[in-house]
Amino acid sequence: MKTIWVIGRDKKEMIEAQRAINSDGSMRAVCILSNEVLHKAMSHTDEMGVLKDTPSLIILDYDREKDMSEEVLLQIKQHQALAGIPLFFMMENRTEEMDELCYSKGATVVLHKPFSKAEILRIERTAWQHDVTKSYEKMLQKQAGDLLVAKEVQRLNDQLRSRNDLLHQIFGRYFSEQVVDMILEQPQGAAIGGEKREITIMMADLRGFTSMSETLDSDVVTDVLNHFFSVMAEVITEHNGTVIEYLGDAILAVFGAPLVTTEQTEKAIAAAIQMQNQMQRVNEYCESLHYPVLEMGIGIHRGEVFIGNVGSENMMRYNVIGQAVNLCSRIESYSLGGQILISQESIGKVDCQVKVRNLIEISVKGIQKPVPICEVLAISGRYACAVEYTASDILHLIKERIVFNLYLLDGKMITEQMVTANLTYFSRKTAKVLLEDTDGFDIKEYSDVEIFAAKRSGKAVFTNVYAKVMKREDKEVTLSFTHVNKGFQTFAEQCLKNW
């Protein structure tokens, strides 16, 4: 990610410039609001005098009526580690005379504030060109003793130009995000700083990916996640959502911020449905490269949160904080692959009809009353779409005796409540078991359990597998596996091969 220094004294304007630069995720703007902070940033060097976080481009808010601009220019020009870094000036009232003055003082480009979309693109391209050029400069210096033939130098230069062209094409594909466009065109709709606001939060998480990744090469894990995030982020932005961050194999997104919308929850529901339907596209990609098939669970909740810039004076990040975020995460934790769970409170704030099922109540720490949630199947109105369920894997009858201990979980903690169960039907995703003795064992639908020490003929076949209770009828319980390991996978392959 490219670092852009934005230097000036007007904090509001600096944050607005930071937000515009950070909009596509490929650049990280650092606001520097005083000479002291600039001096501190320039002092973070290694033993060779190289900056530890060298900027790819510097933008100076130039005002000849203020001494800071001249002092900053002097510091930048005297610092050897900043030599060659592109220097952009920005100002509110540009004239031909002022442009000439800026160029005479070392400006590469003069920008008008607030930035237009074309100016953001110019910042990105210049930063890319600087980074790639520096990389190739280092390589050329290292190979200087061997590059005696002019033809080799020309080949590297041609390669550099091709690389720049490719980077520009890739960047152009991701630049035009709808939310960012709306902020640039209507800046009054985006609040500067932080505020409390009622928004709709979405958490989406891949099921079983952590255990799956243990058997995959690191480059495969990276490729799968990058493809997954790319497809899901595209759907979120199409519905005017904002991706706050990627958390391992999960996505945290919000609807209704930074721009206010009267249909934020409808958009979140429609986006979630489209995301589940797009998992087929993700899995087609995975299957084409012989990667494992993936499943995703989604949780949605609407509530009041703090949203805005959080961080230090040198670096801030757009983030969302509050109990509603924690509740959304809790709702998401109850979802299985292919499911969308939403709080009933959020459904009550939707104007169009939403088709749901399986109304249950969950307990959440910090909230005294149980929280009703349900599964989303479809939404009507102008968003009209439905979850396209695919056929689940086939349950096979177990003809031999396989028993295991079933422990109830409280959050992430294993409780002392245990019951012995017999495996009756089994597949890679689900299982049916018969409980032997349920006295004192309060197991309900959507409870989380650990399967410990599953044994066949007295020998353990797998241990430490986690599942969620999907259905209970007296002593018969249907489980859906949420975390498996190599032992379980080996057991499953052997059993399914024999069946």
Secondary structure, DSSP 8 states (H G I E B T S, - for coil): -EEEEEE-S-HHHHHHHHHHHHTTSSEEEEEE-SHHHHHHHHT-B-TTS-BTT--SEEEEE--TTSHHHHHHHHHHHH-GGGTT--EEEEESS--HHHHHHHHHTT-SEEEESS--HHHHHHHHHHHHHHHHHHHHHHHHHHTTTT--SHHHHHHHHHHHHHHHHHHHHHHHHHH--HHHHHHHH-GGGS-SS-EEEEEEEEEEEESSHHHHHTTS-HHHHHHHHHHHHHHHHHHHHHTTEEEEEEETTEEEEEES-SS--TTHHHHHHHHHHHHHHHHHHHHHHHHHTT-----EEEEEEEEEEEEEEEE-SS-EEEEEESHHHHHHHHHHHT--TT-EEEEHHHHTT-SS-EEEEEEEEE--TT-SS-EEEEEEEEE-GGG-EE---------EE--S-EEEEEEEEETTEEEEEEEEEEEEEE-SSEEEEEES--TT----TT-EEEEEEEEETTEEEE--EEEEEEEEETTEEEEEEEE--HHHHHHHHHHHHH-
